[in-house]
C-alpha cells in the first residue's frame, strides 16, 4: 500500500532542508540500477543528524511505526534525466519514504514518481511541496524527470527504512 503524507515539516524545517540542498554537495553519476546508463544527481545525507535524527523523529510520528534508517540521501533530476524502474530492497520489511522538498511545484513540470504494485497497478504521484509517500521497497518504481519547462533541479529525499 502507498501512504501519502502532507505538511510533513514546519516552515523552519522546510527552509533548513532547502538551504542544505542548495549547497554544492551534489555528485553526478548516480544510478537506479547497476546496469543503467541513466545518471542523475545524488547527495548523501547519512552523516547529518538534522536528517537522521531531527527530521526522522518527526517522520516517525507521521508514519506511526518505529522503523530504523538503513540509508538516507537526496536525488536530483533535470530535464531528460529519467530514472529507471527498480526496487530498493528485496526484504518484505523494508520501506521507502520519499519526501518532496521543493518549495513549489506546478503539475505541468512533470517529475512524477511512478510505482508498480505486485498486482500490476500503476500509481503516479506528483511532487507536492512538503509532502511524502511511503511504499514497500520491493515494489518497482522510478522517478520521472521534470519537463523542459522546469529549469531547476527536481529533488527528492529518500529514507530507506526497515522494521
ZAKOLRO-710989 format. One line per field, with one value per residue: y, x, z of N, C-alpha, C, O, CB in turn; residue number from 1; chain. Coordinates in steps of 0.02 Angstrom, whole numbers, plus 32768, in hexadecimal, padded with zeros to 4 digits. Last residue first. Glycine has a CB too. Layout:
// residues N
n_Y (Y | ...) .
n_X (X | ...) .
n_Z (Z | ...) .
ca_Y (Y | ...) .
ca_X (X | ...) .
ca_Z (Z | ...) .
c_Y (Y | ...) .
c_X (X | ...) .
c_Z (Z | ...) .
o_Y (Y | ...) .
o_X (X | ...) .
o_Z (Z | ...) .
cb_Y (Y | ...) .
cb_X (X | ...) .
cb_Z (Z | ...) .
n (NUM | ...) .
chain (A | ...) .
END
This chain:
// residues 163
n_Y (7F85 | 8005 | 807D | 80FD | 8193 | 8208 | 829D | 82E6 | 836C | 83AF | 8447 | 84AD | 84CC | 8488 | 846D | 83EE | 8393 | 8326 | 8271 | 81FD | 8179 | 80DA | 8030 | 7F95 | 7F6E | 7F5E | 7FC2 | 7FFB | 80AE | 8153 | 81FF | 82AB | 835F | 83DC | 83EA | 8358 | 8302 | 8287 | 81DF | 815D | 80AE | 801D | 7F76 | 7EF8 | 7EC4 | 7F00 | 7FA7 | 8020 | 80CF | 8163 | 820A | 8292 | 82FF | 8385 | 8409 | 8416 | 8424 | 8478 | 849E | 84DE | 84AC | 83FE | 8383 | 82F5 | 8255 | 81B1 | 8123 | 807B | 7FEC | 7F3E | 7EC1 | 7E74 | 7E98 | 7ECC | 7F79 | 7FCC | 7FAA | 800B | 8061 | 80F1 | 81A5 | 8221 | 82A4 | 8302 | 8387 | 8346 | 830A | 82C5 | 827D | 826A | 81EB | 816C | 80C2 | 8088 | 80B5 | 8059 | 807C | 8079 | 80D3 | 8146 | 81A5 | 821A | 81F8 | 81E2 | 8265 | 829A | 8252 | 827D | 82FF | 82DE | 826B | 8276 | 8300 | 8331 | 82E2 | 82A3 | 8237 | 821C | 8258 | 826F | 8296 | 8293 | 8295 | 820C | 81A6 | 811F | 80A6 | 8016 | 7FAE | 7FD1 | 804D | 80D5 | 812D | 81C4 | 822A | 82B2 | 82F8 | 838E | 83F7 | 848A | 84A3 | 848A | 843B | 8497 | 84E1 | 847D | 8464 | 84E2 | 84F0 | 8486 | 84B2 | 8525 | 84ED | 843C | 83AC | 8376 | 838B | 82E1 | 8241 | 81A4 | 80FC | 8070 | 7FC5) .
n_X (824B | 82A7 | 82BC | 8304 | 82CE | 82F7 | 82BE | 82C6 | 82BA | 82E0 | 832E | 82F3 | 8299 | 8214 | 81F7 | 821C | 81E9 | 824B | 824E | 820A | 8243 | 81F4 | 81DE | 81A5 | 81B3 | 81FF | 81E0 | 813A | 8132 | 8100 | 8118 | 8101 | 8115 | 814B | 80FA | 80E0 | 80F5 | 8079 | 807A | 8025 | 8020 | 7FE5 | 7FD5 | 8008 | 800E | 807E | 8084 | 80ED | 80F5 | 8147 | 8149 | 815C | 8188 | 8125 | 80FE | 8078 | 8065 | 80E3 | 811A | 818A | 81F4 | 8219 | 8223 | 81D0 | 8208 | 81E2 | 820F | 8204 | 8223 | 8229 | 81FA | 8217 | 82AA | 82E7 | 82EA | 82C5 | 82B2 | 828C | 8286 | 82F2 | 82DF | 830B | 8342 | 82FA | 830F | 8359 | 8357 | 839F | 8386 | 83D2 | 83C6 | 83E0 | 83CB | 8388 | 833A | 82AE | 820A | 818A | 80FF | 80BD | 80D9 | 80E8 | 814C | 81B6 | 81CF | 8208 | 827F | 82B9 | 82E1 | 8343 | 838F | 83B5 | 83B9 | 840B | 847B | 84C5 | 84F1 | 8496 | 8483 | 84CA | 847F | 847F | 843B | 8449 | 844D | 842A | 8457 | 845A | 8485 | 8463 | 83E1 | 83E7 | 8482 | 84E3 | 852B | 8557 | 8536 | 8526 | 8541 | 8531 | 8489 | 8404 | 83E9 | 83EA | 8376 | 8315 | 831C | 82FD | 8278 | 823D | 8251 | 81FF | 817F | 817B | 8153 | 80E3 | 806B | 8032 | 8051 | 8013 | 803F | 8017 | 802A) .
n_Z (81D4 | 817F | 80F7 | 80A8 | 8071 | 7FFC | 7FC1 | 7F1E | 7EAB | 7E15 | 7DF9 | 7D71 | 7D0E | 7CBC | 7C3C | 7C22 | 7CB7 | 7D22 | 7D19 | 7D8D | 7DEA | 7E03 | 7E3F | 7E80 | 7F2B | 7F9B | 7FF4 | 8001 | 801F | 803C | 8012 | 8042 | 8035 | 8016 | 7F78 | 7F1D | 7E8B | 7E6C | 7E4E | 7E0B | 7E0C | 7DC1 | 7DEC | 7DF8 | 7E75 | 7EB0 | 7E64 | 7E2B | 7E26 | 7DFF | 7E22 | 7DAC | 7D60 | 7D25 | 7D1B | 7D2A | 7DB3 | 7E09 | 7EAC | 7F29 | 7F71 | 7F7F | 7FC2 | 7FD9 | 8010 | 8023 | 806B | 8050 | 80B6 | 80DC | 80F1 | 8083 | 8027 | 7FB8 | 7F92 | 7F29 | 7E7A | 7DE6 | 7D4E | 7D49 | 7D38 | 7CC0 | 7C99 | 7C50 | 7CC1 | 7D58 | 7DFD | 7E8F | 7F2F | 7FCE | 804E | 80C3 | 80FC | 8166 | 81FA | 823E | 8281 | 82D5 | 8291 | 8267 | 8208 | 8257 | 82B0 | 8257 | 822D | 82A1 | 82A0 | 822A | 8248 | 82B0 | 8276 | 81F2 | 81D5 | 823B | 8237 | 81AF | 8168 | 8102 | 808B | 7FEC | 7F59 | 7EA6 | 7DFE | 7D87 | 7CF1 | 7CA3 | 7C89 | 7CF7 | 7D42 | 7DC6 | 7DCE | 7DE6 | 7E05 | 7DFB | 7DBD | 7E2B | 7ECB | 7F2C | 7F7D | 7F81 | 7FC0 | 7FBC | 8028 | 8091 | 8071 | 807F | 810A | 813D | 810F | 8154 | 81D8 | 81D6 | 81BA | 81E2 | 817A | 8131 | 80E0 | 80CA | 808E | 8058 | 8038 | 7FDC | 8000) .
ca_Y (7F73 | 7FBE | 806A | 80B5 | 8171 | 81C3 | 8280 | 82BC | 834C | 838C | 8401 | 84A4 | 84D7 | 8490 | 84AD | 8422 | 83A8 | 835E | 82B3 | 821B | 81C1 | 8105 | 8078 | 7FBA | 7F7F | 7F2B | 7FCA | 7FC4 | 8072 | 8119 | 81C0 | 826E | 8322 | 83C7 | 8404 | 8390 | 8322 | 82C6 | 8211 | 8196 | 80ED | 8054 | 7FB8 | 7F18 | 7EB1 | 7EB9 | 7F79 | 7FE5 | 8093 | 812F | 81CA | 8262 | 82E9 | 833D | 83FC | 8415 | 83E3 | 8480 | 8470 | 84E1 | 84DF | 843B | 83C0 | 8327 | 8299 | 81E1 | 8160 | 80B8 | 801F | 7F7C | 7EEF | 7E88 | 7E87 | 7E90 | 7F44 | 7FE3 | 7FA1 | 7FE4 | 8039 | 80B2 | 8168 | 81F2 | 8275 | 82CD | 836F | 837D | 82FE | 8300 | 8274 | 8291 | 8212 | 81A9 | 80F5 | 8063 | 80CD | 8072 | 805F | 8083 | 8095 | 8120 | 8161 | 8218 | 820A | 81A9 | 8235 | 82B3 | 824F | 8238 | 82F5 | 8311 | 826D | 8233 | 82D3 | 8355 | 82D3 | 82E2 | 8251 | 81EF | 827E | 8244 | 82B5 | 826F | 82B4 | 8247 | 81C4 | 815C | 80DB | 8050 | 7FA7 | 7FCD | 8007 | 80AE | 8102 | 8194 | 81E5 | 8296 | 82D0 | 835D | 83B5 | 8464 | 84A7 | 84B9 | 841C | 8465 | 8503 | 8499 | 842E | 84C5 | 8520 | 8487 | 8474 | 852B | 851C | 8482 | 83D3 | 834E | 83BA | 8327 | 826D | 81E8 | 812E | 80B0 | 8000) .
ca_X (822B | 8299 | 82AA | 82FD | 82DF | 82E3 | 82E8 | 82A3 | 82DD | 82AA | 833A | 8317 | 82E0 | 8230 | 81DE | 824C | 81E3 | 821D | 826E | 820C | 8237 | 8227 | 81CD | 81C6 | 8188 | 8205 | 821D | 816A | 811B | 8124 | 80F6 | 8128 | 80EE | 8145 | 8128 | 80BF | 8119 | 8097 | 8077 | 804E | 800D | 8015 | 7FB5 | 800E | 7FD4 | 8082 | 807C | 80C9 | 80FD | 811B | 8163 | 8136 | 81AF | 8132 | 8146 | 8092 | 8059 | 80AC | 811A | 814C | 81CA | 8216 | 8235 | 81D7 | 81F2 | 81FC | 81EB | 8222 | 81F6 | 824C | 81F6 | 81D1 | 828C | 82BE | 82FC | 82F9 | 829D | 82B8 | 8262 | 82D9 | 82F6 | 82DA | 8364 | 831C | 82EE | 8347 | 834E | 838F | 838D | 83A9 | 83EA | 83BA | 83EE | 83BF | 8355 | 82F3 | 8237 | 81CF | 8124 | 80A2 | 80CC | 80B9 | 810B | 819B | 81B5 | 81C6 | 8252 | 82A0 | 82AB | 830F | 8372 | 83AF | 838F | 83CD | 8449 | 84AA | 851D | 849B | 846D | 84C6 | 849E | 847B | 845F | 8429 | 846C | 8406 | 8480 | 843B | 848D | 84A9 | 83F5 | 83B2 | 8458 | 84BE | 853A | 8535 | 8562 | 850A | 8554 | 8553 | 84D1 | 841E | 83E8 | 841E | 83B7 | 8323 | 8326 | 833E | 82AB | 823B | 8271 | 8247 | 81A0 | 8167 | 817F | 810E | 8084 | 8034 | 8054 | 8027 | 8024 | 803B | 8000) .
ca_Z (8214 | 818D | 813B | 80A1 | 80AF | 8006 | 7FF5 | 7F50 | 7EE2 | 7E37 | 7E0C | 7DB0 | 7D01 | 7D00 | 7C56 | 7C0D | 7C71 | 7D15 | 7D18 | 7D4B | 7DEB | 7DE5 | 7E3D | 7E49 | 7EF2 | 7F68 | 7FCC | 800B | 7FFD | 8055 | 8009 | 803B | 803C | 805C | 7FAA | 7F3F | 7EC3 | 7E59 | 7E83 | 7DF8 | 7E2D | 7DBC | 7DED | 7DB8 | 7E4C | 7E9B | 7E9C | 7E13 | 7E4E | 7DE5 | 7E39 | 7DD4 | 7D9A | 7D25 | 7D1E | 7CE5 | 7D94 | 7DDB | 7E73 | 7F02 | 7F90 | 7F58 | 7FE6 | 7FA4 | 8021 | 7FF1 | 807C | 8036 | 809B | 80C9 | 8129 | 808D | 8068 | 7FB0 | 7FC0 | 7F57 | 7EBF | 7E11 | 7D7F | 7D2D | 7D5A | 7CDC | 7CC5 | 7C2C | 7C84 | 7D2B | 7DB7 | 7E68 | 7EE7 | 7FA1 | 801D | 80B3 | 80D4 | 8147 | 81BB | 8241 | 824F | 82EA | 829C | 829F | 81F0 | 821F | 82CB | 827C | 81FD | 828B | 82DA | 822E | 8219 | 82B7 | 82B9 | 820F | 81AD | 822B | 826A | 81C7 | 819D | 813B | 80C6 | 8027 | 7F93 | 7EE6 | 7E36 | 7DA4 | 7D2D | 7CB3 | 7C6D | 7CD7 | 7CFA | 7DB3 | 7DC5 | 7E06 | 7DDC | 7E23 | 7DAA | 7DF1 | 7EA0 | 7EFE | 7F96 | 7F4B | 7FC7 | 7F8A | 7FE6 | 808D | 8075 | 803D | 80D9 | 814B | 80FA | 810B | 81C1 | 81E5 | 818B | 81EC | 81A7 | 815C | 8113 | 80B7 | 80C8 | 8047 | 8066 | 7FDA | 8000) .
c_Y (7F4F | 7FB7 | 801F | 8099 | 8127 | 81A9 | 823B | 82A8 | 8320 | 8360 | 83E6 | 845A | 84D1 | 8495 | 84BC | 8467 | 83DF | 836E | 82EA | 8260 | 81DC | 814E | 809D | 8003 | 7FA5 | 7F34 | 7F95 | 7FCB | 803A | 80DB | 818A | 8234 | 82E6 | 838D | 83EE | 83A9 | 835C | 82E5 | 824F | 81CC | 8122 | 8091 | 7FEE | 7F5C | 7ED1 | 7EA2 | 7F31 | 7FB4 | 805C | 80EF | 8196 | 8228 | 82B7 | 8328 | 83B1 | 8408 | 83DE | 843C | 847B | 84B1 | 84EA | 846D | 8401 | 836B | 82C8 | 8225 | 8196 | 80F2 | 805A | 7FAB | 7F30 | 7EB9 | 7EA1 | 7E7F | 7F09 | 7FAB | 7FB7 | 7FD7 | 800C | 808C | 812C | 81BA | 8247 | 829A | 833A | 835D | 833F | 82F0 | 82B5 | 827E | 823A | 81D3 | 8132 | 8093 | 809F | 8086 | 807C | 805E | 80A6 | 80DC | 8133 | 81D0 | 8208 | 81B9 | 81FA | 8283 | 8265 | 822F | 82AE | 8303 | 829D | 8232 | 8291 | 8327 | 82F8 | 82D5 | 8292 | 820A | 8255 | 826E | 8286 | 8297 | 8291 | 825F | 81FE | 8178 | 811F | 807E | 7FE4 | 7FCA | 8005 | 8064 | 80E1 | 816D | 81B2 | 824E | 82B7 | 8339 | 837C | 8421 | 847C | 84C5 | 844A | 8448 | 84D1 | 84BE | 844C | 848C | 8503 | 84B6 | 8472 | 84EC | 8522 | 84AF | 841A | 8377 | 8396 | 8352 | 82B5 | 8214 | 8172 | 80DF | 803F) .
c_X (825C | 8277 | 829E | 82F6 | 82D0 | 82FD | 82CD | 82D6 | 82AD | 82CB | 82FC | 8321 | 830B | 827C | 81F9 | 8236 | 8217 | 821C | 823A | 822C | 823E | 8212 | 8204 | 81AF | 81B1 | 81D2 | 8226 | 81A5 | 814E | 8106 | 8120 | 80FA | 811C | 8115 | 8117 | 80EE | 80F0 | 80BA | 809C | 8044 | 803F | 7FF9 | 7FEB | 7FEB | 7FD4 | 8047 | 807C | 80C2 | 80D1 | 812A | 8130 | 8161 | 818B | 8154 | 8157 | 80DD | 8075 | 80A2 | 80DB | 8153 | 8189 | 81E6 | 822E | 81E4 | 8200 | 81DD | 820A | 81F4 | 821F | 821B | 821B | 81C7 | 8244 | 8295 | 82CE | 8313 | 82D6 | 8295 | 8294 | 82B4 | 82DB | 82FE | 8332 | 833F | 8319 | 8327 | 833D | 838B | 837C | 83BA | 83B8 | 83E5 | 83C1 | 83EB | 838E | 830A | 827D | 81FD | 816C | 80C3 | 80B2 | 80A7 | 80D6 | 8157 | 8195 | 81A6 | 820C | 8272 | 828D | 82D4 | 8337 | 838F | 8383 | 839E | 8408 | 8470 | 8503 | 84C4 | 8476 | 84B4 | 8494 | 849D | 844F | 8452 | 8442 | 8420 | 8460 | 846F | 8473 | 84B5 | 843E | 83C4 | 8421 | 848E | 8518 | 854A | 8539 | 8542 | 853C | 856E | 84F3 | 8469 | 8402 | 8422 | 83F0 | 8366 | 833C | 834F | 82F1 | 8272 | 8274 | 826D | 81EB | 8192 | 8165 | 8134 | 80AF | 804E | 805B | 8021 | 803E | 8018 | 802C) .
c_Z (823F | 81D1 | 8142 | 80E8 | 80A2 | 8048 | 8004 | 7F85 | 7F0A | 7E6B | 7E2F | 7DBB | 7D40 | 7CF9 | 7C9C | 7C25 | 7C61 | 7CCB | 7D0F | 7D4F | 7DA4 | 7DEC | 7E17 | 7E4A | 7EBE | 7F2F | 7F97 | 7FDA | 800A | 8034 | 8029 | 802C | 8033 | 8066 | 7FF1 | 7F75 | 7EDE | 7E95 | 7E6B | 7E2D | 7E18 | 7DDF | 7DEE | 7DB3 | 7E08 | 7E71 | 7E83 | 7E4D | 7E31 | 7E0B | 7E22 | 7DEC | 7DC7 | 7D66 | 7D1F | 7CE3 | 7D4D | 7DB7 | 7E4B | 7EC7 | 7F6A | 7F78 | 7FBE | 7FC3 | 7FE7 | 7FFE | 8051 | 8048 | 8082 | 80A7 | 811C | 80C7 | 806D | 7FEE | 7FB4 | 7F84 | 7EEC | 7E53 | 7DA4 | 7D63 | 7D35 | 7D01 | 7CE7 | 7C57 | 7C61 | 7CEE | 7D93 | 7E1E | 7EC5 | 7F59 | 7FF3 | 8085 | 80CE | 811F | 81A4 | 81FB | 8257 | 82BA | 82AF | 82AB | 8228 | 820C | 8294 | 829B | 8222 | 8258 | 82C7 | 826A | 821F | 8289 | 82BD | 8254 | 81D0 | 8204 | 825E | 81F7 | 81BC | 8175 | 8106 | 8064 | 7FCF | 7F1D | 7E77 | 7DE0 | 7D46 | 7CF5 | 7C7A | 7CB8 | 7CD3 | 7D68 | 7DB0 | 7E05 | 7E05 | 7DF6 | 7DD7 | 7DE9 | 7E66 | 7ED8 | 7F68 | 7F64 | 7F91 | 7F91 | 7FAF | 8046 | 8071 | 803C | 8096 | 811A | 8104 | 80F0 | 8174 | 81CC | 8197 | 81BE | 81AD | 8190 | 8148 | 80F1 | 80AF | 8085 | 8052 | 800A | 8000) .
o_Y (7F3B | 7FDD | 7FFD | 809D | 8114 | 81A9 | 8233 | 82A3 | 8332 | 8335 | 8402 | 8432 | 84ED | 8466 | 84F4 | 8497 | 83F9 | 8359 | 82DD | 8283 | 81D2 | 815E | 8083 | 8011 | 7FD0 | 7F06 | 7F9D | 7FD7 | 8049 | 80D5 | 8191 | 8236 | 82ED | 838A | 83ED | 8381 | 838B | 82E2 | 824C | 81E5 | 8116 | 80A6 | 7FEC | 7F78 | 7EC8 | 7E70 | 7F25 | 7F9A | 8067 | 80DA | 819D | 8218 | 82B3 | 833C | 839F | 83FD | 83A8 | 841F | 8485 | 849F | 84FE | 8459 | 8436 | 838B | 82C5 | 822E | 81A7 | 80F2 | 8069 | 7F96 | 7F56 | 7ED8 | 7EDA | 7E5C | 7F13 | 7FAE | 7FB6 | 7FF4 | 7FED | 8096 | 8132 | 81A3 | 8245 | 8268 | 8344 | 8320 | 8369 | 82CC | 82D9 | 8272 | 822E | 81DF | 812D | 808E | 8090 | 806C | 80B1 | 8026 | 80D9 | 80B1 | 80FF | 81C1 | 81F7 | 818D | 81E3 | 8279 | 8246 | 8207 | 82A5 | 82FB | 8289 | 81FE | 8276 | 8327 | 82E2 | 82BF | 82B4 | 81F5 | 826B | 82A2 | 8278 | 82B5 | 8275 | 8240 | 821D | 8163 | 8152 | 807E | 7FE5 | 7FE0 | 8031 | 8040 | 80D4 | 8189 | 8178 | 8237 | 82A9 | 8356 | 8342 | 8414 | 844E | 84EE | 8433 | 843E | 84DF | 84BA | 8438 | 8485 | 850B | 84A6 | 845F | 84F2 | 8523 | 8498 | 8432 | 8366 | 8398 | 833F | 82C4 | 820D | 8179 | 80E9 | 8041) .
o_X (824B | 8283 | 828C | 8325 | 8298 | 8339 | 8292 | 8312 | 8274 | 82F4 | 82E6 | 831D | 8342 | 829C | 81F4 | 825D | 8238 | 8248 | 8202 | 8227 | 8271 | 81D6 | 823B | 8174 | 81D9 | 81C8 | 824F | 819B | 8188 | 80C9 | 815D | 80BE | 8156 | 80F1 | 80DD | 8108 | 80E0 | 80A0 | 80D7 | 800D | 807B | 7FC0 | 8018 | 7FE5 | 7FA5 | 804E | 807A | 80F5 | 8096 | 8163 | 80F4 | 8195 | 819B | 8140 | 8192 | 80F9 | 8087 | 80D3 | 80A5 | 818A | 8157 | 81B5 | 823C | 81B6 | 8235 | 81A0 | 8245 | 81B9 | 8255 | 81EF | 822A | 8192 | 8236 | 8262 | 8292 | 834D | 8310 | 8261 | 82BF | 82C0 | 82B3 | 8333 | 832E | 8357 | 8355 | 8324 | 8318 | 83B6 | 834F | 83F4 | 837C | 8420 | 8384 | 8428 | 83BC | 82F2 | 8285 | 8213 | 8187 | 80A6 | 8094 | 806D | 809C | 812C | 815F | 816A | 81DA | 8243 | 8251 | 829B | 82FE | 8376 | 834B | 8361 | 83D3 | 843B | 8529 | 84BA | 845F | 84D3 | 845B | 84D1 | 8419 | 8484 | 841C | 840A | 8475 | 84AA | 8476 | 84E9 | 8456 | 83B6 | 842A | 8475 | 852E | 8577 | 84FD | 8575 | 853F | 85AA | 84D3 | 8485 | 8413 | 8459 | 8423 | 838B | 836E | 8387 | 831C | 8295 | 82A7 | 82A3 | 8212 | 81C3 | 813F | 8134 | 80A0 | 8047 | 8085 | 7FF2 | 8077 | 7FDB | 8060) .
o_Z (8277 | 81FF | 8111 | 810F | 8094 | 8056 | 8015 | 7F77 | 7F16 | 7E5B | 7E61 | 7D8C | 7D43 | 7CE1 | 7CB4 | 7C22 | 7C8E | 7CA5 | 7CF7 | 7D81 | 7D83 | 7DF2 | 7E0D | 7E53 | 7ECF | 7F08 | 7F6A | 7F9F | 801C | 802F | 802F | 8037 | 8020 | 8097 | 8005 | 7F9C | 7EBA | 7ECD | 7E59 | 7E36 | 7E14 | 7DD2 | 7E18 | 7D7D | 7DE1 | 7E4D | 7E46 | 7E65 | 7E21 | 7E10 | 7E30 | 7DD0 | 7E02 | 7D9D | 7D19 | 7CAD | 7D37 | 7DA0 | 7E66 | 7EB3 | 7F88 | 7F98 | 7FDA | 7FDD | 7FC7 | 7FF9 | 8058 | 8036 | 809B | 8081 | 814A | 80CD | 805D | 7FEA | 7FA8 | 7F9A | 7ED7 | 7E62 | 7D86 | 7D9E | 7D06 | 7CEC | 7D25 | 7C3D | 7C56 | 7CE8 | 7DAC | 7E03 | 7EDB | 7F48 | 7FF5 | 8092 | 80D3 | 8120 | 81C9 | 81C8 | 8275 | 82C8 | 829B | 82CB | 821A | 8201 | 82A1 | 82A1 | 820F | 8259 | 82DB | 8267 | 821A | 82A0 | 82CA | 826A | 81CD | 8211 | 8274 | 81E3 | 81DF | 81AE | 813B | 8070 | 7FE2 | 7F11 | 7E80 | 7DF2 | 7D21 | 7D2B | 7C5F | 7CCB | 7C96 | 7D50 | 7D8D | 7E36 | 7E40 | 7DC5 | 7DD9 | 7E0C | 7E6D | 7EC8 | 7F7B | 7F60 | 7F77 | 7F6D | 7F78 | 802C | 8050 | 800B | 8079 | 8104 | 80D9 | 80C0 | 8157 | 81AF | 8167 | 81A1 | 8183 | 81CB | 8183 | 812B | 8085 | 80AC | 803C | 8007 | 8021) .
cb_Y (7F48 | 7F94 | 8091 | 8094 | 818D | 8197 | 82AE | 827D | 8380 | 8361 | 83FB | 84C5 | 851C | 8455 | 84AD | 8422 | 83C2 | 839C | 82B6 | 821F | 81E5 | 80F3 | 8095 | 7F99 | 7FA9 | 7EE6 | 7FCA | 7F80 | 807E | 8115 | 81B1 | 8260 | 8320 | 8402 | 8450 | 837B | 833A | 82F7 | 81F6 | 81B0 | 80E5 | 8064 | 7FBE | 7EEC | 7EC3 | 7E8E | 7F88 | 7FC4 | 80A0 | 8126 | 81C8 | 8248 | 8324 | 832A | 841D | 8457 | 83D5 | 84B9 | 8427 | 852A | 8521 | 842C | 83BA | 8329 | 82B1 | 81C9 | 8172 | 80B4 | 8035 | 7F6C | 7ECE | 7E4A | 7EA5 | 7E54 | 7F5D | 801C | 7F56 | 8009 | 800E | 8087 | 8168 | 81D5 | 829A | 82EB | 83AA | 83A9 | 82C9 | 8337 | 8239 | 82DE | 81E4 | 81D0 | 80D9 | 802B | 8116 | 803C | 806C | 806B | 8068 | 8115 | 8143 | 823D | 8250 | 8193 | 821B | 82FA | 827B | 8208 | 8300 | 8356 | 8280 | 8213 | 82C6 | 8395 | 82E5 | 830E | 825C | 81AE | 8292 | 821E | 82FC | 8228 | 82FF | 8238 | 81DB | 814E | 80D0 | 8076 | 7F69 | 7F90 | 7FE4 | 80B9 | 80CC | 81B7 | 81DA | 82C0 | 8294 | 837D | 83AA | 848E | 8490 | 84FB | 8406 | 842D | 852B | 84C9 | 8404 | 84AA | 8561 | 849D | 8437 | 8535 | 8561 | 8497 | 83D2 | 8327 | 83DE | 833F | 8259 | 8205 | 811D | 80CE | 8000) .
cb_X (81EB | 82D9 | 826B | 833A | 82B5 | 82FD | 82EA | 8283 | 82FE | 827E | 8378 | 82F0 | 82EA | 821B | 8192 | 8254 | 819C | 8231 | 82A3 | 81C4 | 8269 | 8231 | 81C5 | 81B7 | 814B | 81FC | 8259 | 8147 | 8112 | 8121 | 80E8 | 8151 | 80B4 | 812E | 8129 | 8079 | 815E | 8062 | 8096 | 803C | 800C | 8026 | 7F86 | 7FF2 | 7F94 | 8088 | 803A | 80ED | 80EB | 8124 | 816E | 80FB | 81C2 | 815E | 8164 | 8082 | 800F | 80BA | 811F | 813D | 81F0 | 8200 | 827A | 8196 | 8215 | 81EC | 81F0 | 822D | 81C3 | 8289 | 8214 | 81A7 | 82B6 | 82EB | 82F9 | 82DF | 8288 | 82FC | 822B | 8314 | 82DF | 82AE | 838E | 834E | 82E1 | 8386 | 8317 | 83C3 | 8360 | 83B4 | 8415 | 83A7 | 8401 | 83A3 | 836F | 8322 | 821C | 81D9 | 8122 | 805B | 810B | 80D5 | 810D | 81CB | 81EE | 81CD | 826D | 82DB | 82C4 | 832C | 83A6 | 83F3 | 83B1 | 83DC | 8464 | 8492 | 8563 | 84B8 | 8424 | 850A | 8480 | 849A | 844D | 83E0 | 84B3 | 83BA | 848B | 8411 | 8469 | 84C8 | 83C9 | 836F | 8482 | 8496 | 8584 | 8544 | 8582 | 84DA | 8538 | 858D | 84E7 | 83F8 | 83A3 | 8411 | 83BD | 82EB | 82E6 | 8341 | 82A4 | 81F5 | 824B | 8252 | 8180 | 816F | 81C7 | 8140 | 804A | 7FEE | 808F | 7FFC | 8038 | 803C | 7FD0) .
cb_Z (8209 | 818C | 8151 | 8079 | 80ED | 7FCC | 8036 | 7F2E | 7F10 | 7E04 | 7E39 | 7DEC | 7CE4 | 7D30 | 7C57 | 7BC1 | 7C62 | 7D3E | 7CDF | 7D2D | 7E1B | 7D9A | 7E85 | 7E05 | 7F0A | 7F87 | 7FF9 | 8001 | 7FB0 | 80A4 | 7FBE | 807B | 8008 | 8086 | 7FA6 | 7F5E | 7EAC | 7E3C | 7EC6 | 7DB1 | 7E7B | 7D72 | 7E2B | 7D84 | 7E71 | 7ED8 | 7EC2 | 7DD6 | 7E99 | 7D98 | 7E87 | 7DAC | 7DC2 | 7CEA | 7D5B | 7CC2 | 7D93 | 7DA7 | 7E8B | 7EE9 | 7F95 | 7F0F | 7FFD | 7F78 | 8061 | 7FA9 | 80CA | 7FE9 | 80D0 | 809A | 8167 | 809A | 80A1 | 7F9E | 800B | 7F81 | 7ECE | 7E1C | 7D5E | 7D10 | 7DA4 | 7CA5 | 7CFA | 7BFF | 7C54 | 7D17 | 7DAB | 7E74 | 7ECD | 7FAD | 7FF0 | 80F4 | 808E | 8119 | 81C2 | 825F | 8208 | 8333 | 825D | 8295 | 81D2 | 81E3 | 82EC | 82B2 | 81CE | 826B | 8314 | 8232 | 81D2 | 82A9 | 82ED | 8214 | 816A | 8202 | 82AF | 818C | 8182 | 8125 | 80BE | 8033 | 7FA2 | 7EE0 | 7E3B | 7DB9 | 7D1E | 7CB7 | 7C21 | 7D0A | 7CE2 | 7DD3 | 7D8F | 7DE3 | 7DBA | 7E5D | 7DAC | 7DB1 | 7EC8 | 7ECD | 7FDC | 7F2E | 800E | 7F8E | 7FD5 | 80C0 | 80B6 | 8028 | 80D0 | 8193 | 8120 | 80F1 | 81DC | 8231 | 8191 | 8236 | 818D | 8131 | 8135 | 80A1 | 80F7 | 800C | 80B0 | 7F91 | 803D) .
n (163 | 162 | 161 | 160 | 159 | 158 | 157 | 156 | 155 | 154 | 153 | 152 | 151 | 150 | 149 | 148 | 147 | 146 | 145 | 144 | 143 | 142 | 141 | 140 | 139 | 138 | 137 | 136 | 135 | 134 | 133 | 132 | 131 | 130 | 129 | 128 | 127 | 126 | 125 | 124 | 123 | 122 | 121 | 120 | 119 | 118 | 117 | 116 | 115 | 114 | 113 | 112 | 111 | 110 | 109 | 108 | 107 | 106 | 105 | 104 | 103 | 102 | 101 | 100 | 99 | 98 | 97 | 96 | 95 | 94 | 93 | 92 | 91 | 90 | 89 | 88 | 87 | 86 | 85 | 84 | 83 | 82 | 81 | 80 | 79 | 78 | 77 | 76 | 75 | 74 | 73 | 72 | 71 | 70 | 69 | 68 | 67 | 66 | 65 | 64 | 63 | 62 | 61 | 60 | 59 | 58 | 57 | 56 | 55 | 54 | 53 | 52 | 51 | 50 | 49 | 48 | 47 | 46 | 45 | 44 | 43 | 42 | 41 | 40 | 39 | 38 | 37 | 36 | 35 | 34 | 33 | 32 | 31 | 30 | 29 | 28 | 27 | 26 | 25 | 24 | 23 | 22 | 21 | 20 | 19 | 18 | 17 | 16 | 15 | 14 | 13 | 12 | 11 | 10 | 9 | 8 | 7 | 6 | 5 | 4 | 3 | 2 | 1) .
chain (A | A | A | A | A | A | A | A | A | A | A | A | A | A | A | A | A | A | A | A | A | A | A | A | A | A | A | A | A | A | A | A | A | A | A | A | A | A | A | A | A | A | A | A | A | A | A | A | A | A | A | A | A | A | A | A | A | A | A | A | A | A | A | A | A | A | A | A | A | A | A | A | A | A | A | A | A | A | A | A | A | A | A | A | A | A | A | A | A | A | A | A | A | A | A | A | A | A | A | A | A | A | A | A | A | A | A | A | A | A | A | A | A | A | A | A | A | A | A | A | A | A | A | A | A | A | A | A | A | A | A | A | A | A | A | A | A | A | A | A | A | A | A | A | A | A | A | A | A | A | A | A | A | A | A | A | A | A | A | A | A | A | A) .
END
